[in-house]
Amino acid sequence: MTYTAPWQRLCDCRCPLHYRQTRITYHESDCACAITCATQPMTLLAEQWRCALFLDQDGDLWYVTAMPGGNWDWPNAAELNTRYNLDDSSVRIERLLRQAAHELGNAIH
């Protein structure tokens, strides 16, 4: 089984902006990608924060706010700067997501 990184996959969720294209930018105004789109990196749904957290292709932690109806606020998605974040929780979450991605990647090889 060959692993293909999310940013190398084609959108499969019928987003009007990305359908059948790759997606490497997560804050485009016309994006309507589902959180389960093939282009979406491994994602942690954080109900308590009403958002989803994920690592981009550079391994940086991003968030996108959940909106009513199962939609996501992609135009306002942003990287969480964990180097200057006063809240240790985002640093720990980033570390755990990196570790999970690493472990899952090793399981494929």
N, CA and C atoms as an extended XYZ file, in Angstrom:
327
Properties=species:S:1:pos:R:3:atomname:S:1:resname:S:1:resid:I:1 pbc="F F F"
N         0.843       -1.175        0.000 N   MET     1
C         0.000        0.000        0.000 CA  MET     1
C         0.888        1.238        0.000 C   MET     1
N         0.715        2.078       -0.990 N   THR     2
C         1.493        3.295       -1.107 CA  THR     2
C         0.708        4.463       -0.525 C   THR     2
N         1.365        5.217        0.342 N   TYR     3
C         0.729        6.362        0.976 CA  TYR     3
C         0.913        7.598        0.110 C   TYR     3
N        -0.146        8.347       -0.079 N   THR     4
C        -0.096        9.622       -0.782 CA  THR     4
C        -0.485       10.716        0.207 C   THR     4
N         0.373       11.697        0.335 N   ALA     5
C         0.116       12.797        1.276 CA  ALA     5
C        -1.131       13.570        0.853 C   ALA     5
N        -1.884       14.105        1.823 N   PRO     6
C        -3.127       14.809        1.507 CA  PRO     6
C        -2.955       15.934        0.487 C   PRO     6
N        -1.867       16.692        0.570 N   TRP     7
C        -1.652       17.819       -0.338 CA  TRP     7
C        -1.278       17.354       -1.742 C   TRP     7
N        -1.127       16.040       -1.944 N   GLN     8
C        -0.886       15.489       -3.277 CA  GLN     8
C        -2.134       14.816       -3.848 C   GLN     8
N        -3.188       14.745       -3.044 N   ARG     9
C        -4.433       14.105       -3.476 CA  ARG     9
C        -5.356       15.124       -4.135 C   ARG     9
N        -6.332       14.589       -4.869 N   LEU    10
C        -7.327       15.438       -5.507 CA  LEU    10
C        -8.561       15.550       -4.619 C   LEU    10
N        -9.131       16.735       -4.587 N   CYS    11
C       -10.342       16.993       -3.815 CA  CYS    11
C       -11.458       16.069       -4.308 C   CYS    11
N       -12.144       15.436       -3.366 N   ASP    12
C       -13.222       14.508       -3.709 CA  ASP    12
C       -14.546       14.880       -3.044 C   ASP    12
N       -14.653       16.113       -2.524 N   CYS    13
C       -15.852       16.484       -1.763 CA  CYS    13
C       -16.746       17.472       -2.500 C   CYS    13
N       -16.482       17.679       -3.753 N   ARG    14
C       -17.296       18.568       -4.599 CA  ARG    14
C       -17.228       20.039       -4.195 C   ARG    14
N       -16.151       20.439       -3.571 N   CYS    15
C       -15.915       21.857       -3.274 CA  CYS    15
C       -15.873       22.607       -4.607 C   CYS    15
N       -16.601       23.715       -4.750 N   PRO    16
C       -16.606       24.429       -6.031 CA  PRO    16
C       -15.237       24.994       -6.421 C   PRO    16
N       -14.373       25.201       -5.458 N   LEU    17
C       -13.047       25.757       -5.742 CA  LEU    17
C       -12.006       24.683       -6.039 C   LEU    17
N       -12.073       23.550       -5.362 N   HIS    18
C       -11.004       22.552       -5.438 CA  HIS    18
C       -11.371       21.227       -6.084 C   HIS    18
N       -12.620       20.971       -6.385 N   TYR    19
C       -13.028       19.647       -6.842 CA  TYR    19
C       -12.117       19.149       -7.965 C   TYR    19
N       -11.558       17.958       -7.739 N   ARG    20
C       -10.635       17.271       -8.655 CA  ARG    20
C        -9.310       18.014       -8.831 C   ARG    20
N        -8.965       18.830       -7.842 N   GLN    21
C        -7.683       19.531       -7.836 CA  GLN    21
C        -7.021       19.315       -6.481 C   GLN    21
N        -5.750       19.634       -6.402 N   THR    22
C        -5.065       19.572       -5.112 CA  THR    22
C        -5.409       20.818       -4.309 C   THR    22
N        -5.170       20.742       -3.005 N   ARG    23
C        -5.415       21.886       -2.113 CA  ARG    23
C        -4.251       21.966       -1.144 C   ARG    23
N        -3.499       23.049       -1.229 N   ILE    24
C        -2.366       23.236       -0.314 CA  ILE    24
C        -2.518       24.510        0.503 C   ILE    24
N        -3.552       25.291        0.235 N   THR    25
C        -3.838       26.496        0.994 CA  THR    25
C        -5.142       26.269        1.733 C   THR    25
N        -5.155       26.563        3.012 N   TYR    26
C        -6.307       26.227        3.845 CA  TYR    26
C        -7.158       27.427        4.251 C   TYR    26
N        -6.933       28.589        3.665 N   HIS    27
C        -7.719       29.753        4.069 CA  HIS    27
C        -8.236       30.548        2.865 C   HIS    27
N        -8.621       29.849        1.816 N   GLU    28
C        -9.163       30.518        0.642 CA  GLU    28
C       -10.648       30.840        0.854 C   GLU    28
N       -11.057       32.009        0.386 N   SER    29
C       -12.408       32.489        0.676 CA  SER    29
C       -13.512       31.660        0.034 C   SER    29
N       -13.280       31.038       -1.102 N   ASP    30
C       -14.334       30.266       -1.765 CA  ASP    30
C       -14.274       28.779       -1.461 C   ASP    30
N       -13.387       28.376       -0.578 N   CYS    31
C       -13.254       26.961       -0.248 CA  CYS    31
C       -14.468       26.489        0.556 C   CYS    31
N       -14.979       25.327        0.159 N   ALA    32
C       -16.091       24.703        0.882 CA  ALA    32
C       -15.773       23.234        1.126 C   ALA    32
N       -14.499       22.918        1.244 N   CYS    33
C       -14.090       21.531        1.446 CA  CYS    33
C       -14.666       20.981        2.747 C   CYS    33
N       -15.035       19.722        2.672 N   ALA    34
C       -15.480       19.014        3.873 CA  ALA    34
C       -14.254       18.650        4.701 C   ALA    34
N       -14.443       18.462        5.971 N   ILE    35
C       -13.331       18.090        6.847 CA  ILE    35
C       -12.859       16.670        6.512 C   ILE    35
N       -13.672       15.921        5.766 N   THR    36
C       -13.320       14.562        5.348 CA  THR    36
C       -12.806       14.509        3.916 C   THR    36
N       -12.558       15.653        3.299 N   CYS    37
C       -12.038       15.707        1.932 CA  CYS    37
C       -10.697       14.967        1.874 C   CYS    37
N       -10.417       14.339        0.760 N   ALA    38
C        -9.151       13.615        0.590 CA  ALA    38
C        -7.946       14.536        0.731 C   ALA    38
N        -8.130       15.836        0.498 N   THR    39
C        -7.026       16.790        0.593 CA  THR    39
C        -6.764       17.258        2.023 C   THR    39
N        -7.655       16.900        2.941 N   GLN    40
C        -7.530       17.355        4.331 CA  GLN    40
C        -6.545       16.465        5.093 C   GLN    40
N        -5.515       17.074        5.700 N   PRO    41
C        -4.584       16.284        6.507 CA  PRO    41
C        -5.285       15.654        7.715 C   PRO    41
N        -4.587       14.742        8.377 N   MET    42
C        -5.122       14.133        9.589 CA  MET    42
C        -5.612       15.245       10.510 C   MET    42
N        -6.845       15.105       10.983 N   THR    43
C        -7.511       16.198       11.676 CA  THR    43
C        -8.088       15.742       13.008 C   THR    43
N        -7.930       16.595       13.997 N   LEU    44
C        -8.523       16.370       15.307 CA  LEU    44
C        -9.725       17.291       15.434 C   LEU    44
N       -10.909       16.710       15.588 N   LEU    45
C       -12.108       17.517       15.806 CA  LEU    45
C       -12.161       17.883       17.283 C   LEU    45
N       -12.084       19.163       17.562 N   ALA    46
C       -12.033       19.651       18.943 CA  ALA    46
C       -13.364       20.310       19.288 C   ALA    46
N       -14.315       19.499       19.680 N   GLU    47
C       -15.664       19.978       19.996 CA  GLU    47
C       -15.627       21.067       21.067 C   GLU    47
N       -14.768       20.917       22.056 N   GLN    48
C       -14.688       21.871       23.165 CA  GLN    48
C       -14.294       23.272       22.683 C   GLN    48
N       -13.512       23.334       21.628 N   TRP    49
C       -13.065       24.620       21.089 CA  TRP    49
C       -13.864       25.012       19.852 C   TRP    49
N       -14.831       24.172       19.435 N   ARG    50
C       -15.649       24.389       18.238 CA  ARG    50
C       -14.774       24.612       17.006 C   ARG    50
N       -13.793       23.718       16.847 N   CYS    51
C       -12.902       23.837       15.700 CA  CYS    51
C       -12.300       22.482       15.365 C   CYS    51
N       -11.526       22.470       14.314 N   ALA    52
C       -10.732       21.302       13.952 CA  ALA    52
C        -9.274       21.745       13.923 C   ALA    52
N        -8.392       20.876       14.367 N   LEU    53
C        -6.955       21.148       14.393 CA  LEU    53
C        -6.261       20.147       13.475 C   LEU    53
N        -5.291       20.615       12.705 N   PHE    54
C        -4.580       19.728       11.787 CA  PHE    54
C        -3.194       20.273       11.497 C   PHE    54
N        -2.338       19.397       10.983 N   LEU    55
C        -0.989       19.789       10.592 CA  LEU    55
C        -0.960       20.010        9.083 C   LEU    55
N        -0.386       21.119        8.637 N   ASP    56
C        -0.272       21.363        7.202 CA  ASP    56
C         0.925       20.607        6.631 C   ASP    56
N         1.219       20.829        5.356 N   GLN    57
C         2.303       20.076        4.704 CA  GLN    57
C         3.675       20.355        5.299 C   GLN    57
N         3.815       21.456        6.032 N   ASP    58
C         5.079       21.762        6.696 CA  ASP    58
C         5.109       21.275        8.141 C   ASP    58
N         4.013       20.655        8.589 N   GLY    59
C         3.943       20.154        9.956 CA  GLY    59
C         3.543       21.197       10.974 C   GLY    59
N         3.014       22.338       10.506 N   ASP    60
C         2.579       23.392       11.411 CA  ASP    60
C         1.120       23.167       11.804 C   ASP    60
N         0.776       23.524       13.022 N   LEU    61
C        -0.572       23.327       13.543 CA  LEU    61
C        -1.505       24.435       13.064 C   LEU    61
N        -2.639       24.036       12.470 N   TRP    62
C        -3.665       24.951       11.979 CA  TRP    62
C        -4.971       24.669       12.686 C   TRP    62
N        -5.861       25.656       12.663 N   TYR    63
C        -7.222       25.460       13.163 CA  TYR    63
C        -8.207       26.051       12.163 C   TYR    63
N        -9.395       25.483       12.152 N   VAL    64
C       -10.509       26.031       11.373 CA  VAL    64
C       -11.746       25.922       12.257 C   VAL    64
N       -12.502       27.001       12.337 N   THR    65
C       -13.680       27.052       13.195 CA  THR    65
C       -14.851       26.310       12.556 C   THR    65
N       -15.579       25.551       13.384 N   ALA    66
C       -16.783       24.863       12.930 CA  ALA    66
C       -17.918       25.877       12.836 C   ALA    66
N       -18.730       25.709       11.804 N   MET    67
C       -19.893       26.564       11.610 CA  MET    67
C       -21.140       25.684       11.604 C   MET    67
N       -22.304       26.272       11.737 N   PRO    68
C       -23.535       25.476       11.713 CA  PRO    68
C       -23.680       24.678       10.412 C   PRO    68
N       -24.353       23.559       10.508 N   GLY    69
C       -24.642       22.753        9.328 CA  GLY    69
C       -23.472       21.917        8.838 C   GLY    69
N       -22.459       21.741        9.675 N   GLY    70
C       -21.314       20.934        9.271 CA  GLY    70
C       -20.349       21.637        8.333 C   GLY    70
N       -20.440       22.957        8.249 N   ASN    71
C       -19.542       23.732        7.397 CA  ASN    71
C       -18.345       24.212        8.214 C   ASN    71
N       -17.326       24.673        7.501 N   TRP    72
C       -16.092       25.117        8.145 CA  TRP    72
C       -15.729       26.498        7.646 C   TRP    72
N       -15.191       27.317        8.519 N   ASP    73
C       -14.849       28.707        8.207 CA  ASP    73
C       -13.448       28.786        7.600 C   ASP    73
N       -13.294       28.221        6.400 N   TRP    74
C       -11.979       28.171        5.758 CA  TRP    74
C       -11.358       29.547        5.514 C   TRP    74
N       -12.119       30.581        5.149 N   PRO    75
C       -11.473       31.877        4.930 CA  PRO    75
C       -10.729       32.403        6.158 C   PRO    75
N       -11.156       31.981        7.336 N   ASN    76
C       -10.521       32.442        8.569 CA  ASN    76
C        -9.661       31.383        9.250 C   ASN    76
N        -9.414       30.275        8.559 N   ALA    77
C        -8.498       29.264        9.101 CA  ALA    77
C        -7.116       29.895        9.231 C   ALA    77
N        -6.369       29.447       10.221 N   ALA    78
C        -5.058       30.053       10.431 CA  ALA    78
C        -4.128       29.100       11.166 C   ALA    78
N        -2.861       29.370       11.001 N   GLU    79
C        -1.844       28.620       11.730 CA  GLU    79
C        -1.828       29.095       13.180 C   GLU    79
N        -1.722       28.143       14.101 N   LEU    80
C        -1.519       28.482       15.509 CA  LEU    80
C        -0.023       28.579       15.733 C   LEU    80
N         0.443       29.727       16.116 N   ASN    81
C         1.868       29.904       16.331 CA  ASN    81
C         2.222       29.351       17.702 C   ASN    81
N         2.574       28.090       17.739 N   THR    82
C         2.831       27.431       19.022 CA  THR    82
C         4.137       27.901       19.664 C   THR    82
N         4.995       28.548       18.909 N   ARG    83
C         6.240       29.047       19.489 CA  ARG    83
C         5.993       30.223       20.432 C   ARG    83
N         4.916       30.981       20.174 N   TYR    84
C         4.631       32.150       20.991 CA  TYR    84
C         3.310       32.024       21.733 C   TYR    84
N         2.736       30.845       21.711 N   ASN    85
C         1.445       30.637       22.348 CA  ASN    85
C         1.634       30.504       23.864 C   ASN    85
N         0.865       31.259       24.599 N   LEU    86
C         0.971       31.202       26.054 CA  LEU    86
C         0.267       29.983       26.623 C   LEU    86
N        -0.583       29.344       25.831 N   ASP    87
C        -1.340       28.179       26.271 CA  ASP    87
C        -0.589       26.914       25.851 C   ASP    87
N        -0.124       26.143       26.814 N   ASP    88
C         0.636       24.934       26.520 CA  ASP    88
C        -0.183       23.866       25.803 C   ASP    88
N        -1.511       23.960       25.866 N   SER    89
C        -2.337       22.907       25.267 CA  SER    89
C        -2.112       22.803       23.765 C   SER    89
N        -1.970       23.915       23.057 N   SER    90
C        -1.752       23.838       21.612 CA  SER    90
C        -0.392       23.225       21.290 C   SER    90
N         0.600       23.489       22.123 N   VAL    91
C         1.925       22.885       21.928 CA  VAL    91
C         1.838       21.367       22.113 C   VAL    91
N         1.133       20.941       23.150 N   ARG    92
C         0.978       19.501       23.391 CA  ARG    92
C         0.177       18.838       22.276 C   ARG    92
N        -0.884       19.499       21.813 N   ILE    93
C        -1.698       18.943       20.731 CA  ILE    93
C        -0.866       18.810       19.458 C   ILE    93
N        -0.094       19.832       19.138 N   GLU    94
C         0.765       19.765       17.953 CA  GLU    94
C         1.731       18.588       18.063 C   GLU    94
N         2.342       18.426       19.217 N   ARG    95
C         3.287       17.330       19.436 CA  ARG    95
C         2.593       15.978       19.287 C   ARG    95
N         1.389       15.846       19.847 N   LEU    96
C         0.643       14.585       19.748 CA  LEU    96
C         0.223       14.283       18.308 C   LEU    96
N        -0.208       15.301       17.567 N   LEU    97
C        -0.570       15.080       16.168 CA  LEU    97
C         0.648       14.662       15.349 C   LEU    97
N         1.788       15.305       15.597 N   ARG    98
C         3.020       14.903       14.898 CA  ARG    98
C         3.384       13.454       15.224 C   ARG    98
N         3.277       13.093       16.493 N   GLN    99
C         3.596       11.730       16.918 CA  GLN    99
C         2.633       10.729       16.278 C   GLN    99
N         1.337       11.053       16.265 N   ALA   100
C         0.345       10.160       15.649 CA  ALA   100
C         0.617       10.004       14.156 C   ALA   100
N         0.913       11.105       13.469 N   ALA   101
C         1.215       11.042       12.039 CA  ALA   101
C         2.449       10.183       11.783 C   ALA   101
N         3.452       10.331       12.637 N   HIS   102
C         4.675        9.538       12.504 CA  HIS   102
C         4.381        8.048       12.704 C   HIS   102
N         3.642        7.723       13.748 N   GLU   103
C         3.313        6.320       14.036 CA  GLU   103
C         2.483        5.699       12.912 C   GLU   103
N         1.504        6.446       12.417 N   LEU   104
C         0.683        5.930       11.327 CA  LEU   104
C         1.510        5.753       10.063 C   LEU   104
N         2.421        6.692        9.816 N   GLY   105
C         3.299        6.571        8.657 CA  GLY   105
C         4.189        5.352        8.743 C   GLY   105
N         4.695        5.063        9.941 N   ASN   106
C         5.538        3.878       10.122 CA  ASN   106
C         4.755        2.589        9.930 C   ASN   106
N         3.478        2.607       10.273 N   ALA   107
C         2.655        1.411       10.138 CA  ALA   107
C         2.433        1.021        8.683 C   ALA   107
N         2.524        1.995        7.782 N   ILE   108
C         2.311        1.726        6.353 CA  ILE   108
C         3.536        1.063        5.739 C   ILE   108
N         4.705        1.402        6.211 N   HIS   109
C         5.944        0.905        5.582 CA  HIS   109
C         6.205       -0.496        5.980 C   HIS   109
